[in-house]
């Protein structure tokens, strides 16, 4: 080795013939080293606002040499001498050499005087020593030495490029493809590698050097012409330049790692925030739907007609079959999302999610409970109303029928009663009129029941709130008023008839008295006449006249007799028509009731199968969720099979709904063939769907927790056994007292003293942050394994941001947009507060408080 080489070279590199000192005498290599080392020094000195032009001249006073060491080490050297004398320059160079030696570099035969004197070879040797120590020494890949490590890094990065074969730091780089491959591997957008040709080294080299300088901040340390024109390029120059790529890209690698960590954390936060937003929206929508639906169910203002009420029943059926089931699923999904979110928050070391005011799970459960409470009485009210309207329709029709019959009967009766036919009647006619009036009075008395029935029906229609009661009442009143009038007219006519009869009877008595007195005289007269006219008396004419008169009187009675005959025939014909009609109505009603009975039996047969099936499935799901057969994946698979079988059962529920609709449309209100109502089945079905979904979600969350915390199957079984032991009612949850007993059995010191109560309250706040009053198995395993979580922390995220910020205490928007994906960069920008530290610049953002807020230690 030449006298100016340091011993440290051999410490860093394996001794190779490449390092023969005599090779430095090659002017081409010296020229390459001058350019490369000068550019390398300037890449650091420019950070201090200066540079060198001539490597052996500009370091002679030791000032820029000391400054170079301060920049690349980040440390302060001893205060330099500012004098111009040789002694001052030697002192400064010695301070630089002493600093190099303090970093574990044994300098051999490199003296300050030779540097001050401008010895080119000594100066280049010293700079190489500095490059080795500060740029190459720390490069290590799989415990290799620095040179081997750098070479291995190059080989790995260029391995995908078939026309690149890096075996050394000289001729392997002559065609320039190695440099281009390194750039393309890390920044593919900077070079169109496919257009490069191996037989055009100058273009390749210049492309690499230009791109590195422009985009990677690596100055040109080599000349393409020198490398192409030299049989074997200088190894130190190549290594120096390649080490700049390593540091540029390893820094990028470090930044990429930091960015990946931040992206991972932000992705978790964004996912959690999305779940929170989804929960809030779903909760808000569900509560709004409940708020709108409850008044509809509370509205118990009846409709006036059967048709309108049956439409209400149809609307309610649609609500239970079409509108409510999706909301049941939404409520279940809401609870599943909430539980999954809380699990993810716990596993990612985030605080529990607290929904906004009024949107807690308990608030939704309370609102849902109110909904089901008003819903519970609504269908019963509808059916009672339909029964009432059915009764009302029947009564109204009955009222109209009886009123019409009565009004037809009374038609003309008042005019008949007002007749004064008795004024010109004979006594026999009066007696006939009286007989006729007595018959009318009997008929009137018989109609009294009908009038009372009409009044009673009207009264019942009023009591049942019949919508058309005013017209019914008016008609009824008219009938009653007419009836009272008929009664008064009937009495008045009787009195007139009786009075006339009495008068005529008196007259008739006088006639009789007269006749009694005139009889003897008449007899005498007749005898006289007979005697006087014996030959002239012809008895046959008188007899004929008598017979004729009697016959004429008989003939006069025939029209009335014929009228009576026709009336009797009319009644007979009407009866002959009504009887078959009644027969048909009875037959039809019998058929309808037979059909209704078939509907009852059909519904009952299905309901008696479906109801127990739902109950059995509920019990089986409950057993799967608490038993410890197989792994969690086995349980999950088993539950998914159950879910599939349950979903496949839906057509049977739909068929039962169809039968139920037929029953309601047929106005069937009872069914002795089953104890299950459609509402029982609906509620059971909804509970079954909710239970299977919740149970699957619980097992999924248990798998998440197990995997995140590394819990073995044996530990999981132990947790389940302890939990099940104290879950006395097999509800799948532990009440506070059950949980307390469980903790005591596990060795927790929780007494009834104030200290023990305080400790238990603290634990309950962990396992039941939403104060629901129960501890789920998920919360239980979270608590039992809480210390084993391996998650990112706020400090780690802060350190990652610091890397992206280039060790600054703040980060800029441009840096965020350059280092992170667009959506995550904007996510940070929108949430980071302005940085207010003393070193702040315009647009600086505070990543420290942001990192803390990500983990809930302050508000975002």
Residue pairs with C-beta under 8 A, 6 or more apart in sequence:
1 9
1 10
1 19
1 21
2 21
2 22
2 24
2 121
2 125
3 108
3 109
4 109
4 110
4 114
4 119
4 121
4 122
4 125
4 126
5 19
5 21
5 108
5 109
5 125
6 105
6 106
6 107
6 108
6 110
6 125
6 129
7 106
7 107
7 108
8 104
8 105
8 106
8 107
8 129
8 132
8 133
9 19
9 128
9 129
9 132
11 106
12 132
12 133
12 136
12 137
12 145
12 146
12 147
13 19
13 132
13 145
13 146
13 147
14 145
14 147
14 148
18 170
18 235
23 29
24 30
24 33
24 121
24 124
28 226
28 229
28 230
28 234
29 230
29 234
29 237
30 120
30 121
30 124
31 226
32 222
32 223
32 226
32 227
32 230
32 233
32 234
32 237
33 124
33 128
33 234
33 236
33 237
34 55
34 120
34 124
35 221
35 222
35 223
35 226
35 237
36 221
36 222
36 234
36 236
36 237
36 240
36 241
37 55
37 124
37 127
37 128
37 131
37 221
37 237
37 240
38 52
38 53
38 54
38 55
39 219
39 220
39 221
40 127
40 131
40 135
40 219
40 221
40 240
40 241
40 244
41 51
41 52
41 55
41 68
41 127
42 51
42 52
42 219
43 217
43 218
43 219
43 244
44 68
44 71
44 72
45 51
45 52
45 64
45 67
45 68
45 71
47 71
48 67
48 70
48 71
50 64
50 67
52 58
52 59
52 64
55 120
55 123
55 124
55 127
56 118
56 119
56 120
56 123
56 124
57 118
58 64
59 65
59 93
59 115
59 123
60 89
60 115
60 116
60 117
60 118
61 84
61 88
61 89
61 92
61 116
62 80
62 81
62 89
62 90
62 91
62 92
62 93
62 94
62 95
62 96
62 112
62 115
62 116
63 80
63 92
65 92
65 93
65 96
65 115
66 77
66 80
66 92
66 95
66 96
66 99
68 130
69 75
69 77
69 96
69 99
69 100
69 130
70 76
70 77
72 130
72 134
72 135
73 99
73 103
73 134
75 99
77 95
77 96
77 99
78 95
80 92
80 95
81 88
81 89
81 91
81 92
82 88
86 116
89 116
90 112
90 113
90 116
93 112
93 115
93 116
94 112
97 107
97 110
97 112
97 126
100 107
100 126
100 129
100 130
100 133
101 107
103 133
104 133
105 129
105 132
105 133
107 129
110 122
110 125
110 126
110 129
111 122
114 122
115 122
115 123
115 126
128 236
128 240
131 236
131 239
131 240
131 243
132 146
135 240
135 243
135 244
135 247
136 146
136 147
136 150
136 239
136 243
137 146
138 146
139 146
139 149
139 150
139 153
139 243
139 246
140 146
140 149
141 148
141 149
141 150
141 152
141 153
141 156
142 149
142 152
144 152
147 169
147 239
150 169
150 239
150 242
150 243
150 246
151 166
151 168
151 169
153 246
154 166
154 178
154 182
154 242
155 166
157 181
157 182
157 185
157 186
157 249
158 164
158 166
158 178
158 181
158 182
158 185
160 185
161 177
161 181
161 184
161 185
161 193
163 177
163 198
164 177
164 178
164 181
165 172
166 172
166 173
166 178
168 235
169 235
169 238
169 239
169 242
170 232
170 233
170 234
170 235
170 238
171 232
171 233
172 178
173 179
173 227
173 233
173 238
173 242
174 201
174 227
174 228
174 233
175 198
175 201
175 204
176 196
176 201
176 202
176 203
176 204
176 205
176 206
176 207
176 208
176 224
176 227
177 196
177 198
177 204
179 204
179 205
179 208
179 209
179 212
179 245
180 191
180 193
180 196
180 204
180 207
180 208
181 193
182 208
182 242
182 245
182 249
183 190
183 191
183 208
183 211
183 212
183 216
183 245
184 190
184 191
184 193
186 249
186 252
187 215
187 216
190 211
190 215
191 207
191 208
191 211
196 203
196 204
196 207
197 203
197 204
201 224
201 227
201 228
202 224
202 225
202 228
205 222
205 224
205 227
205 228
206 224
209 220
209 222
209 224
210 220
212 218
212 220
212 244
212 245
212 248
213 219
213 220
216 245
216 248
217 248
218 241
218 244
218 245
218 248
221 237
221 240
221 241
221 244
222 233
222 237
222 238
222 241
226 233
227 233
254 803
255 803
255 804
255 819
257 800
257 803
258 799
258 800
258 801
258 803
258 804
258 819
259 800
259 804
259 819
259 820
261 792
261 796
261 797
261 800
262 797
262 800
262 801
262 804
262 820
262 824
263 820
263 821
263 824
264 792
265 792
265 797
265 854
266 820
266 824
266 827
266 828
266 854
267 824
268 344
268 348
268 350
269 350
269 854
270 823
270 824
270 827
271 344
272 341
272 344
272 345
272 348
272 350
272 353
275 337
275 340
275 341
275 344
276 341
276 353
276 355
278 337
279 334
279 337
279 338
279 341
279 353
279 355
279 359
280 355
280 356
280 359
282 330
282 333
282 334
282 337
283 334
283 355
283 359
283 364
284 359
285 330
286 327
286 330
286 331
286 334
286 364
287 358
287 359
287 363
287 364
287 367
289 327
290 367
290 368
290 370
290 371
291 367
293 319
293 371
294 370
294 371
294 374
297 371
297 374
297 375
297 378
298 374
300 378
300 381
302 309
302 385
302 388
302 389
302 465
303 309
303 311
303 312
303 385
303 389
304 467
304 468
305 389
305 467
306 386
306 389
306 390
306 393
309 382
309 385
309 386
309 389
310 386
310 665
312 382
313 379
313 382
313 383
313 386
313 664
316 378
316 379
316 382
317 657
317 661
317 664
320 679
320 682
321 657
325 686
328 686
328 689
328 690
329 689
329 693
331 364
331 368
331 690
332 689
332 690
332 693
332 694
333 693
334 361
334 364
335 361
335 694
336 693
336 694
336 697
338 353
338 355
338 361
339 694
339 697
339 698
339 701
339 776
339 778
340 697
340 700
340 701
341 353
342 352
342 353
342 769
343 701
343 704
343 705
343 778
343 782
344 350
344 704
345 351
345 352
345 353
346 352
346 705
346 782
346 786
347 704
347 705
347 708
347 709
347 789
347 791
348 791
348 792
349 789
349 791
349 792
349 793
349 855
350 854
350 855
350 856
351 855
351 856
352 769
352 770
354 360
354 769
354 770
355 361
360 770
361 770
361 772
362 770
362 771
362 772
379 679
383 664
383 669
386 667
387 667
387 669
388 464
390 667
391 464
392 461
392 464
392 466
395 457
395 460
395 461
395 464
395 466
396 461
396 466
396 468
396 472
398 457
399 454
399 457
399 458
399 461
399 472
399 475
399 476
402 450
402 453
402 454
402 457
403 454
403 475
403 476
403 479
405 450
406 447
406 450
406 451
406 454
406 479
407 479
409 447
410 482
410 483
410 486
413 486
414 482
414 485
414 486
414 489
417 486
417 489
417 490
417 492
417 493
418 489
419 493
420 496
421 433
422 429
422 430
422 433
422 496
422 497
422 500
423 500
425 433
425 500
425 504
426 504
427 501
427 504
427 505
427 507
427 508
430 497
430 500
430 501
430 504
431 501
433 497
434 494
434 497
434 498
434 501
437 490
437 493
437 494
437 497
440 490
441 490
441 494
444 486
444 487
444 490
451 479
451 480
451 483
454 476
454 479
455 476
455 479
455 480
458 472
458 473
458 475
458 476
461 469
461 472
462 469
462 472
462 473
466 472
529 537
530 537
592 666
595 666
596 663
596 666
596 668
599 659
599 662
599 663
599 666
599 668
600 663
600 668
600 671
600 672
600 673
601 673
602 659
603 656
603 659
603 660
603 663
603 671
603 673
603 674
604 671
604 673
604 674
604 676
605 673
606 652
606 655
606 656
606 659
607 656
607 674
607 676
607 678
607 680
607 681
608 673
608 674
608 676
610 652
610 653
610 656
610 676
610 681
611 674
611 676
611 680
611 681
611 684
613 649
614 681
614 684
614 685
614 687
614 688
615 684
617 642
617 646
617 688
618 684
618 687
618 688
618 691
620 642
621 639
621 642
621 688
621 691
621 692
621 695
622 691
622 730
622 732
624 635
624 638
624 639
624 642
624 695
625 635
625 639
625 695
625 698
625 699
625 732
626 720
626 724
626 727
626 730
626 732
628 717
628 720
628 721
629 635
630 638
631 713
632 699
632 702
632 703
632 706
632 713
632 716
633 703
635 699
636 696
636 699
636 700
636 703
639 692
639 695
639 696
639 699
640 696
642 692
643 692
643 693
643 696
646 688
646 689
646 692
653 681
653 685
656 678
656 681
657 678
660 678
663 671
698 732
698 776
698 777
698 778
701 778
702 716
702 777
702 778
702 781
705 711
705 778
705 781
705 782
705 785
706 716
706 781
708 789
708 790
708 791
709 785
709 788
709 789
709 790
710 788
710 790
711 719
711 781
711 785
711 788
715 785
716 781
719 777
719 780
719 781
719 784
720 777
722 742
722 745
722 746
723 734
723 742
723 777
723 780
725 742
725 745
726 734
726 738
726 739
726 741
726 742
726 745
727 733
727 734
727 738
728 738
732 776
732 777
733 774
733 775
733 776
733 777
734 742
734 774
734 775
734 780
735 773
735 774
735 775
736 764
736 773
736 775
738 775
739 764
739 767
739 775
739 780
740 750
740 760
742 780
743 750
743 760
743 763
744 750
748 759
748 763
749 756
749 759
750 756
750 759
750 760
750 763
763 783
764 775
766 783
766 786
767 775
767 779
767 780
767 782
767 783
768 774
768 775
768 779
793 855
794 851
794 852
794 854
794 855
794 857
795 851
797 851
797 854
798 847
798 848
798 851
798 852
801 811
801 847
801 848
801 850
801 851
802 808
802 809
802 847
804 811
804 815
804 816
804 819
804 820
805 811
805 812
805 815
805 847
806 815
808 839
809 835
809 837
809 839
809 848
810 835
810 837
810 839
810 840
810 841
810 844
810 845
810 846
810 847
811 832
811 844
811 845
811 847
812 841
812 843
812 844
812 845
813 825
813 829
813 843
813 845
816 825
816 828
816 829
816 845
817 825
817 829
819 825
820 828
828 845
828 847
828 850
829 845
831 850
831 853
831 860
832 845
832 846
832 847
832 850
833 845
833 846
833 849
833 850
834 840
834 844
834 845
834 846
835 844
835 845
835 846
836 846
837 844
849 858
850 860
852 858
853 859
853 860
854 860
